[in-house]
Amino acid sequence: MDINYILKVQDAKAVDIQKALKAAEITVTSITEIHKDKSEAAEKAS
């Protein structure tokens, strides 16, 4: 059974998310980045 979830994370790369889920014995079939917000620190630096 395939189930779709949407996650919102800070300071994580797709590979890190996949490794964490795999460590919890959760099989990941794909991870797709759909949107990237600027962080507050990045906005202040601009």
FIKOLZA-1660 file (N, C-alpha, C; in steps of 0.1 Angstrom, whole numbers, plus 5000, padded with zeros to 4 digits):
% residues 46
   i   px   py   pz ch aa at
   1 5009 4988 5000  A  M  N
   1 5000 5000 5000  A  M CA
   1 5009 5012 5000  A  M  C
   2 5007 5022 4991  A  D  N
   2 5014 5034 4991  A  D CA
   2 5005 5045 4998  A  D  C
   3 5012 5053 5006  A  I  N
   3 5005 5064 5013  A  I CA
   3 5014 5076 5011  A  I  C
   4 5008 5088 5008  A  N  N
   4 5015 5100 5005  A  N CA
   4 5013 5109 5018  A  N  C
   5 5025 5115 5021  A  Y  N
   5 5025 5125 5032  A  Y CA
   5 5032 5138 5027  A  Y  C
   6 5029 5149 5033  A  I  N
   6 5037 5161 5031  A  I CA
   6 5043 5165 5044  A  I  C
   7 5057 5168 5043  A  L  N
   7 5064 5172 5054  A  L CA
   7 5069 5186 5052  A  L  C
   8 5071 5193 5063  A  K  N
   8 5077 5206 5063  A  K CA
   8 5088 5205 5073  A  K  C
   9 5101 5207 5068  A  V  N
   9 5112 5205 5077  A  V CA
   9 5121 5217 5076  A  V  C
  10 5130 5218 5086  A  Q  N
  10 5140 5229 5086  A  Q CA
  10 5153 5222 5087  A  Q  C
  11 5163 5227 5080  A  D  N
  11 5177 5223 5081  A  D CA
  11 5178 5208 5078  A  D  C
  12 5171 5202 5068  A  A  N
  12 5173 5188 5065  A  A CA
  12 5173 5186 5050  A  A  C
  13 5181 5177 5045  A  K  N
  13 5181 5174 5031  A  K CA
  13 5173 5161 5029  A  K  C
  14 5169 5159 5017  A  A  N
  14 5160 5147 5014  A  A CA
  14 5167 5134 5018  A  A  C
  15 5180 5133 5016  A  V  N
  15 5187 5121 5020  A  V CA
  15 5187 5119 5035  A  V  C
  16 5188 5130 5043  A  D  N
  16 5187 5129 5057  A  D CA
  16 5173 5124 5062  A  D  C
  17 5163 5129 5055  A  I  N
  17 5149 5124 5058  A  I CA
  17 5148 5109 5055  A  I  C
  18 5153 5105 5043  A  Q  N
  18 5152 5092 5039  A  Q CA
  18 5159 5082 5049  A  Q  C
  19 5171 5086 5053  A  K  N
  19 5179 5078 5063  A  K CA
  19 5172 5077 5076  A  K  C
  20 5166 5088 5081  A  A  N
  20 5158 5088 5094  A  A CA
  20 5146 5078 5093  A  A  C
  21 5139 5079 5082  A  L  N
  21 5127 5070 5080  A  L CA
  21 5132 5056 5079  A  L  C
  22 5142 5053 5072  A  K  N
  22 5147 5040 5070  A  K CA
  22 5152 5034 5084  A  K  C
  23 5158 5042 5092  A  A  N
  23 5162 5038 5106  A  A CA
  23 5150 5034 5114  A  A  C
  24 5138 5040 5111  A  A  N
  24 5126 5037 5118  A  A CA
  24 5118 5026 5110  A  A  C
  25 5125 5019 5101  A  E  N
  25 5120 5008 5093  A  E CA
  25 5107 5012 5085  A  E  C
  26 5108 5024 5080  A  I  N
  26 5098 5029 5070  A  I CA
  26 5104 5030 5057  A  I  C
  27 5098 5023 5047  A  T  N
  27 5103 5023 5033  A  T CA
  27 5098 5036 5026  A  T  C
  28 5108 5043 5020  A  V  N
  28 5105 5055 5013  A  V CA
  28 5107 5052 4998  A  V  C
  29 5096 5054 4990  A  T  N
  29 5097 5051 4976  A  T CA
  29 5101 5064 4968  A  T  C
  30 5099 5076 4973  A  S  N
  30 5103 5088 4966  A  S CA
  30 5102 5100 4976  A  S  C
  31 5110 5110 4974  A  I  N
  31 5110 5122 4981  A  I CA
  31 5111 5133 4970  A  I  C
  32 5101 5142 4970  A  T  N
  32 5101 5153 4960  A  T CA
  32 5100 5167 4967  A  T  C
  33 5109 5175 4964  A  E  N
  33 5109 5189 4970  A  E CA
  33 5099 5197 4961  A  E  C
  34 5089 5203 4968  A  I  N
  34 5079 5210 4960  A  I CA
  34 5080 5225 4962  A  I  C
  35 5086 5230 4974  A  H  N
  35 5087 5244 4976  A  H CA
  35 5098 5246 4987  A  H  C
  36 5105 5257 4985  A  K  N
  36 5116 5260 4995  A  K CA
  36 5114 5275 4999  A  K  C
  37 5110 5277 5012  A  D  N
  37 5109 5290 5018  A  D CA
  37 5123 5295 5022  A  D  C
  38 5125 5308 5021  A  K  N
  38 5137 5314 5026  A  K CA
  38 5136 5314 5041  A  K  C
  39 5147 5311 5048  A  S  N
  39 5147 5311 5062  A  S CA
  39 5148 5326 5067  A  S  C
  40 5145 5328 5079  A  E  N
  40 5145 5342 5085  A  E CA
  40 5160 5347 5084  A  E  C
  41 5169 5339 5087  A  A  N
  41 5184 5343 5087  A  A CA
  41 5188 5347 5073  A  A  C
  42 5184 5339 5063  A  A  N
  42 5187 5342 5049  A  A CA
  42 5181 5356 5045  A  A  C
  43 5168 5358 5049  A  E  N
  43 5162 5371 5046  A  E CA
  43 5169 5383 5052  A  E  C
  44 5173 5381 5065  A  K  N
  44 5180 5392 5072  A  K CA
  44 5194 5395 5065  A  K  C
  45 5200 5385 5060  A  A  N
  45 5213 5386 5054  A  A CA
  45 5212 5393 5040  A  A  C
  46 5201 5393 5034  A  S  N
  46 5199 5399 5021  A  S CA
  46 5198 5414 5021  A  S  C
% end
